[in-house]
Amino acid sequence: MIHRDSRRSITLVSSVCLALVFLLPLLTSGQTLDPTSATKSDSQTTPTTNPTHDLEKKFFKNILSDQREIWTSPFHLGREDNSWAIPLTISTAALVATDRRTSGELVENGDNPDRLRISNRVSQFGSIYATGGAALSFYLVGLAKHDTRARETGLLAAEALINGGIVSGVLKGVSQRQRPSTDHGSGEFLDGGSSFPSGHAVAIWSLATVIADEYGKGRPAVRIGLYGLASAVSISRYTGRNHFLSDVLIGSAIGYGIGHFVYKRHHDVTLDSENEKVISGVAHSKWIPEMAPEYNPRAHVYGARLAWEF
């Protein structure tokens, strides 16, 4: 029988290893990490007759290709990755070491029904129904309005969501971490749970990153709004006592990494050569809202504000 202190040491080591092996490579530039991929990258960035149509035809093939790159990317880490790999690993280890305490503070302060209710409502933005529905909406609007960028956004968002779901599912199966509501919030790994990482955080950050990369260039407000919404959803998984802070951190980082990876790998670069007026018109389309987080603990308000221009 393993002593509790030993198990907590294993927990810490397991978390750091998982972050290094499965997460960190995703936070690079988003391009394939295969050293022999120079010719691949050139071929991928060469405009085709109908790039978006190719994305549709090769949708599932691209997912398989993405998965191969994601799971083999740890073998291509270099010294230049230390600038972000080390801080993220230290942060993950620190949060895992303090997860039981931070989760316990929510209980000690009382499981406020309003906080739990609001947190659960906010977290619904990260559900598969909400994120998948958003991706489908972009695609359908793109078809109806003959908007190539919106159509691509829907396809890449769906691709990122599926990739993120696969990675999240595998890590949950490997880590088997208990939820905060189990065993007084001990957060043990390898104990039949499904807490690590946060699937909602993976999904909302995958979606937000793809949209931000598509529509946020030169528009800080768009990126702030999207990432603010993603942050609110991620934190709500902690305040709603569905996940520990380390689950949320890793889930958010995985989602951001995968969203950026998919965009950089499959984005049609010819869209970036459009004149500024067209791009600005798409970014300010009535279908794309301005988004900003709403957070007021005194009034018990946690959520996001959406504003459309007509």
One Martini backbone bead per residue (centre of mass of N, CA, C, O) as a GRO file, in nm:
protein
  310
    1MET     BB    1   0.096   0.036   0.023
    2ILE     BB    2   0.063   0.371  -0.036
    3HIS     BB    3   0.163   0.645   0.084
    4ARG     BB    4   0.038   0.957   0.090
    5ASP     BB    5   0.305   1.115   0.040
    6SER     BB    6   0.385   0.946  -0.205
    7ARG     BB    7   0.135   1.010  -0.375
    8ARG     BB    8   0.187   1.317  -0.389
    9SER     BB    9   0.455   1.290  -0.541
   10ILE     BB   10   0.338   1.146  -0.785
   11THR     BB   11   0.144   1.369  -0.863
   12LEU     BB   12   0.355   1.585  -0.929
   13VAL     BB   13   0.518   1.428  -1.142
   14SER     BB   14   0.286   1.360  -1.333
   15SER     BB   15   0.206   1.647  -1.408
   16VAL     BB   16   0.474   1.742  -1.530
   17CYS     BB   17   0.498   1.521  -1.745
   18LEU     BB   18   0.235   1.580  -1.894
   19ALA     BB   19   0.304   1.870  -1.971
   20LEU     BB   20   0.562   1.808  -2.133
   21VAL     BB   21   0.459   1.580  -2.335
   22PHE     BB   22   0.153   1.708  -2.428
   23LEU     BB   23   0.169   2.039  -2.423
   24LEU     BB   24   0.419   2.225  -2.492
   25PRO     BB   25   0.442   2.186  -2.810
   26LEU     BB   26   0.170   2.355  -2.869
   27LEU     BB   27   0.318   2.650  -2.784
   28THR     BB   28   0.423   2.713  -3.035
   29SER     BB   29   0.389   2.842  -3.352
   30GLY     BB   30   0.205   2.592  -3.495
   31GLN     BB   31   0.404   2.431  -3.640
   32THR     BB   32   0.550   2.184  -3.754
   33LEU     BB   33   0.812   1.979  -3.586
   34ASP     BB   34   0.924   1.856  -3.827
   35PRO     BB   35   1.235   1.872  -3.973
   36THR     BB   36   1.101   1.769  -4.267
   37SER     BB   37   0.870   2.019  -4.312
   38ALA     BB   38   0.944   2.230  -4.528
   39THR     BB   39   0.795   2.113  -4.774
   40LYS     BB   40   0.520   2.102  -4.642
   41SER     BB   41   0.481   2.403  -4.584
   42ASP     BB   42   0.499   2.496  -4.876
   43SER     BB   43   0.252   2.329  -4.975
   44GLN     BB   44   0.043   2.452  -4.772
   45THR     BB   45   0.091   2.768  -4.873
   46THR     BB   46  -0.018   2.692  -5.141
   47PRO     BB   47  -0.239   2.790  -5.343
   48THR     BB   48  -0.553   2.693  -5.431
   49THR     BB   49  -0.849   2.684  -5.593
   50ASN     BB   50  -1.000   2.560  -5.306
   51PRO     BB   51  -0.923   2.560  -4.985
   52THR     BB   52  -1.195   2.519  -4.834
   53HIS     BB   53  -1.280   2.265  -4.988
   54ASP     BB   54  -1.036   2.101  -4.890
   55LEU     BB   55  -1.112   2.106  -4.591
   56GLU     BB   56  -1.367   1.938  -4.630
   57LYS     BB   57  -1.242   1.683  -4.769
   58LYS     BB   58  -0.989   1.679  -4.533
   59PHE     BB   59  -1.089   1.678  -4.242
   60PHE     BB   60  -1.017   1.388  -4.126
   61LYS     BB   61  -0.729   1.381  -4.233
   62ASN     BB   62  -0.631   1.627  -4.067
   63ILE     BB   63  -0.679   1.506  -3.789
   64LEU     BB   64  -0.480   1.275  -3.816
   65SER     BB   65  -0.237   1.458  -3.870
   66ASP     BB   66  -0.253   1.620  -3.609
   67GLN     BB   67  -0.217   1.384  -3.412
   68ARG     BB   68   0.062   1.306  -3.502
   69GLU     BB   69   0.197   1.578  -3.430
   70ILE     BB   70   0.116   1.598  -3.132
   71TRP     BB   71   0.240   1.311  -3.028
   72THR     BB   72   0.545   1.377  -3.162
   73SER     BB   73   0.647   1.665  -3.061
   74PRO     BB   74   0.826   1.600  -2.802
   75PHE     BB   75   1.081   1.507  -2.991
   76HIS     BB   76   1.120   1.844  -3.085
   77LEU     BB   77   1.247   1.974  -2.859
   78GLY     BB   78   1.410   2.276  -2.752
   79ARG     BB   79   1.586   2.526  -2.603
   80GLU     BB   80   1.383   2.756  -2.695
   81ASP     BB   81   1.145   2.634  -2.501
   82ASN     BB   82   1.232   2.721  -2.204
   83SER     BB   83   1.092   3.006  -2.173
   84TRP     BB   84   0.797   2.841  -2.135
   85ALA     BB   85   0.831   2.557  -2.008
   86ILE     BB   86   0.932   2.622  -1.725
   87PRO     BB   87   0.709   2.814  -1.615
   88LEU     BB   88   0.472   2.615  -1.666
   89THR     BB   89   0.577   2.382  -1.492
   90ILE     BB   90   0.596   2.537  -1.225
   91SER     BB   91   0.300   2.622  -1.214
   92THR     BB   92   0.182   2.340  -1.213
   93ALA     BB   93   0.323   2.237  -0.957
   94ALA     BB   94   0.215   2.457  -0.765
   95LEU     BB   95  -0.088   2.393  -0.802
   96VAL     BB   96  -0.086   2.098  -0.720
   97ALA     BB   97   0.031   2.154  -0.430
   98THR     BB   98  -0.240   2.366  -0.376
   99ASP     BB   99  -0.522   2.247  -0.449
  100ARG     BB  100  -0.642   2.158  -0.178
  101ARG     BB  101  -0.643   2.441  -0.052
  102THR     BB  102  -0.800   2.609  -0.269
  103SER     BB  103  -1.050   2.425  -0.262
  104GLY     BB  104  -1.104   2.447   0.050
  105GLU     BB  105  -1.173   2.754   0.059
  106LEU     BB  106  -1.454   2.729  -0.067
  107VAL     BB  107  -1.570   2.562   0.169
  108GLU     BB  108  -1.498   2.748   0.410
  109ASN     BB  109  -1.672   2.990   0.270
  110GLY     BB  110  -1.885   2.847   0.133
  111ASP     BB  111  -2.139   2.708  -0.073
  112ASN     BB  112  -2.250   2.925  -0.268
  113PRO     BB  113  -2.527   2.911  -0.460
  114ASP     BB  114  -2.472   3.151  -0.650
  115ARG     BB  115  -2.189   3.070  -0.739
  116LEU     BB  116  -2.263   2.793  -0.854
  117ARG     BB  117  -2.477   2.885  -1.054
  118ILE     BB  118  -2.306   3.088  -1.217
  119SER     BB  119  -2.075   2.898  -1.289
  120ASN     BB  120  -2.248   2.692  -1.447
  121ARG     BB  121  -2.346   2.893  -1.660
  122VAL     BB  122  -2.074   2.988  -1.771
  123SER     BB  123  -1.964   2.696  -1.843
  124GLN     BB  124  -2.159   2.649  -2.093
  125PHE     BB  125  -1.971   2.789  -2.305
  126GLY     BB  126  -1.778   2.509  -2.288
  127SER     BB  127  -1.955   2.331  -2.421
  128ILE     BB  128  -2.019   2.129  -2.687
  129TYR     BB  129  -2.275   2.280  -2.773
  130ALA     BB  130  -2.160   2.570  -2.784
  131THR     BB  131  -1.896   2.530  -2.948
  132GLY     BB  132  -2.017   2.364  -3.179
  133GLY     BB  133  -2.235   2.575  -3.254
  134ALA     BB  134  -2.037   2.801  -3.330
  135ALA     BB  135  -1.892   2.655  -3.557
  136LEU     BB  136  -2.148   2.599  -3.727
  137SER     BB  137  -2.235   2.894  -3.763
  138PHE     BB  138  -1.994   2.990  -3.924
  139TYR     BB  139  -2.031   2.793  -4.158
  140LEU     BB  140  -2.325   2.866  -4.242
  141VAL     BB  141  -2.274   3.166  -4.288
  142GLY     BB  142  -2.058   3.125  -4.503
  143LEU     BB  143  -2.245   2.988  -4.704
  144ALA     BB  144  -2.477   3.203  -4.720
  145LYS     BB  145  -2.254   3.462  -4.765
  146HIS     BB  146  -1.987   3.386  -4.904
  147ASP     BB  147  -1.778   3.343  -4.650
  148THR     BB  148  -1.468   3.227  -4.628
  149ARG     BB  149  -1.377   3.293  -4.338
  150ALA     BB  150  -1.619   3.175  -4.184
  151ARG     BB  151  -1.596   2.894  -4.301
  152GLU     BB  152  -1.310   2.837  -4.197
  153THR     BB  153  -1.366   2.884  -3.899
  154GLY     BB  154  -1.561   2.647  -3.863
  155LEU     BB  155  -1.364   2.421  -3.949
  156LEU     BB  156  -1.124   2.485  -3.752
  157ALA     BB  157  -1.288   2.474  -3.492
  158ALA     BB  158  -1.379   2.180  -3.521
  159GLU     BB  159  -1.095   2.061  -3.536
  160ALA     BB  160  -0.998   2.167  -3.260
  161LEU     BB  161  -1.218   2.030  -3.087
  162ILE     BB  162  -1.144   1.739  -3.160
  163ASN     BB  163  -0.851   1.744  -3.078
  164GLY     BB  164  -0.905   1.832  -2.785
  165GLY     BB  165  -1.085   1.591  -2.706
  166ILE     BB  166  -0.872   1.373  -2.745
  167VAL     BB  167  -0.654   1.479  -2.554
  168SER     BB  168  -0.832   1.500  -2.304
  169GLY     BB  169  -0.922   1.202  -2.291
  170VAL     BB  170  -0.641   1.078  -2.257
  171LEU     BB  171  -0.551   1.235  -2.001
  172LYS     BB  172  -0.781   1.138  -1.823
  173GLY     BB  173  -0.710   0.832  -1.850
  174VAL     BB  174  -0.419   0.860  -1.733
  175SER     BB  175  -0.464   1.032  -1.463
  176GLN     BB  176  -0.724   0.990  -1.286
  177ARG     BB  177  -0.856   1.237  -1.146
  178GLN     BB  178  -1.005   1.373  -0.894
  179ARG     BB  179  -1.251   1.548  -0.782
  180PRO     BB  180  -1.323   1.791  -0.551
  181SER     BB  181  -1.583   1.615  -0.439
  182THR     BB  182  -1.362   1.400  -0.374
  183ASP     BB  183  -1.216   1.319  -0.093
  184HIS     BB  184  -1.195   1.619   0.010
  185GLY     BB  185  -1.010   1.728  -0.226
  186SER     BB  186  -0.733   1.561  -0.288
  187GLY     BB  187  -0.652   1.503  -0.599
  188GLU     BB  188  -0.597   1.227  -0.700
  189PHE     BB  189  -0.421   1.016  -0.883
  190LEU     BB  190  -0.491   0.715  -1.008
  191ASP     BB  191  -0.839   0.712  -0.909
  192GLY     BB  192  -1.082   0.720  -1.139
  193GLY     BB  193  -1.086   0.997  -1.263
  194SER     BB  194  -1.179   1.334  -1.459
  195SER     BB  195  -1.013   1.626  -1.408
  196PHE     BB  196  -0.751   1.580  -1.596
  197PRO     BB  197  -0.840   1.807  -1.765
  198SER     BB  198  -1.028   2.071  -1.869
  199GLY     BB  199  -1.263   2.046  -2.115
  200HIS     BB  200  -1.383   2.332  -2.124
  201ALA     BB  201  -1.114   2.481  -2.157
  202VAL     BB  202  -1.027   2.349  -2.416
  203ALA     BB  203  -1.271   2.433  -2.591
  204ILE     BB  204  -1.282   2.749  -2.553
  205TRP     BB  205  -0.982   2.797  -2.643
  206SER     BB  206  -0.996   2.677  -2.921
  207LEU     BB  207  -1.214   2.863  -3.030
  208ALA     BB  208  -1.099   3.147  -2.954
  209THR     BB  209  -0.829   3.122  -3.112
  210VAL     BB  210  -0.936   3.091  -3.396
  211ILE     BB  211  -1.101   3.355  -3.403
  212ALA     BB  212  -0.866   3.544  -3.329
  213ASP     BB  213  -0.687   3.471  -3.576
  214GLU     BB  214  -0.903   3.560  -3.789
  215TYR     BB  215  -1.020   3.858  -3.637
  216GLY     BB  216  -0.766   3.989  -3.443
  217LYS     BB  217  -0.605   4.141  -3.643
  218GLY     BB  218  -0.561   4.460  -3.522
  219ARG     BB  219  -0.780   4.367  -3.274
  220PRO     BB  220  -0.767   4.374  -2.943
  221ALA     BB  221  -1.068   4.360  -2.854
  222VAL     BB  222  -1.123   4.078  -2.965
  223ARG     BB  223  -0.915   3.922  -2.800
  224ILE     BB  224  -1.002   4.014  -2.520
  225GLY     BB  225  -1.290   3.907  -2.539
  226LEU     BB  226  -1.228   3.608  -2.599
  227TYR     BB  227  -1.023   3.557  -2.362
  228GLY     BB  228  -1.215   3.652  -2.141
  229LEU     BB  229  -1.428   3.436  -2.182
  230ALA     BB  230  -1.239   3.192  -2.147
  231SER     BB  231  -1.152   3.267  -1.858
  232ALA     BB  232  -1.433   3.261  -1.727
  233VAL     BB  233  -1.491   2.966  -1.786
  234SER     BB  234  -1.246   2.843  -1.648
  235ILE     BB  235  -1.293   2.961  -1.359
  236SER     BB  236  -1.581   2.834  -1.323
  237ARG     BB  237  -1.465   2.543  -1.275
  238TYR     BB  238  -1.361   2.625  -0.994
  239THR     BB  239  -1.600   2.783  -0.851
  240GLY     BB  240  -1.787   2.515  -0.913
  241ARG     BB  241  -1.622   2.252  -0.830
  242ASN     BB  242  -1.500   2.079  -1.097
  243HIS     BB  243  -1.204   2.203  -1.054
  244PHE     BB  244  -0.883   2.262  -1.053
  245LEU     BB  245  -0.645   2.490  -1.124
  246SER     BB  246  -0.459   2.296  -1.287
  247ASP     BB  247  -0.677   2.200  -1.483
  248VAL     BB  248  -0.728   2.482  -1.605
  249LEU     BB  249  -0.448   2.553  -1.705
  250ILE     BB  250  -0.402   2.310  -1.893
  251GLY     BB  251  -0.660   2.338  -2.060
  252SER     BB  252  -0.602   2.622  -2.169
  253ALA     BB  253  -0.328   2.558  -2.304
  254ILE     BB  254  -0.427   2.340  -2.493
  255GLY     BB  255  -0.638   2.506  -2.643
  256TYR     BB  256  -0.450   2.724  -2.747
  257GLY     BB  257  -0.247   2.541  -2.893
  258ILE     BB  258  -0.447   2.399  -3.087
  259GLY     BB  259  -0.574   2.643  -3.222
  260HIS     BB  260  -0.305   2.756  -3.336
  261PHE     BB  261  -0.212   2.505  -3.486
  262VAL     BB  262  -0.450   2.477  -3.685
  263TYR     BB  263  -0.433   2.753  -3.813
  264LYS     BB  264  -0.133   2.746  -3.916
  265ARG     BB  265  -0.175   2.475  -4.088
  266HIS     BB  266  -0.480   2.558  -4.250
  267HIS     BB  267  -0.461   2.833  -4.342
  268ASP     BB  268  -0.559   3.072  -4.578
  269VAL     BB  269  -0.335   3.307  -4.698
  270THR     BB  270  -0.514   3.462  -4.911
  271LEU     BB  271  -0.689   3.618  -4.699
  272ASP     BB  272  -0.446   3.820  -4.616
  273SER     BB  273  -0.453   3.972  -4.916
  274GLU     BB  274  -0.672   4.135  -4.858
  275ASN     BB  275  -0.819   4.409  -4.830
  276GLU     BB  276  -0.886   4.613  -4.560
  277LYS     BB  277  -1.186   4.653  -4.611
  278VAL     BB  278  -1.277   4.357  -4.611
  279ILE     BB  279  -1.166   4.273  -4.339
  280SER     BB  280  -1.316   4.488  -4.175
  281GLY     BB  281  -1.600   4.400  -4.262
  282VAL     BB  282  -1.587   4.121  -4.135
  283ALA     BB  283  -1.510   4.206  -3.841
  284HIS     BB  284  -1.788   4.404  -3.849
  285SER     BB  285  -1.989   4.208  -3.860
  286LYS     BB  286  -2.306   4.131  -3.744
  287TRP     BB  287  -2.209   3.829  -3.670
  288ILE     BB  288  -1.980   3.980  -3.499
  289PRO     BB  289  -1.917   4.021  -3.178
  290GLU     BB  290  -1.864   4.202  -2.907
  291MET     BB  291  -1.643   4.098  -2.638
  292ALA     BB  292  -1.694   4.092  -2.271
  293PRO     BB  293  -1.629   4.068  -1.953
  294GLU     BB  294  -1.824   3.993  -1.651
  295TYR     BB  295  -1.718   4.124  -1.317
  296ASN     BB  296  -1.906   4.111  -0.991
  297PRO     BB  297  -1.887   4.001  -0.674
  298ARG     BB  298  -2.090   4.185  -0.522
  299ALA     BB  299  -2.328   4.114  -0.747
  300HIS     BB  300  -2.294   3.830  -0.864
  301VAL     BB  301  -2.127   3.873  -1.149
  302TYR     BB  302  -2.088   3.624  -1.418
  303GLY     BB  303  -1.961   3.691  -1.753
  304ALA     BB  304  -2.088   3.816  -2.072
  305ARG     BB  305  -2.061   4.064  -2.329
  306LEU     BB  306  -2.274   4.135  -2.609
  307ALA     BB  307  -2.219   4.319  -2.932
  308TRP     BB  308  -2.407   4.452  -3.193
  309GLU     BB  309  -2.384   4.577  -3.529
  310PHE     BB  310  -2.635   4.760  -3.753
   0.00000   0.00000   0.00000
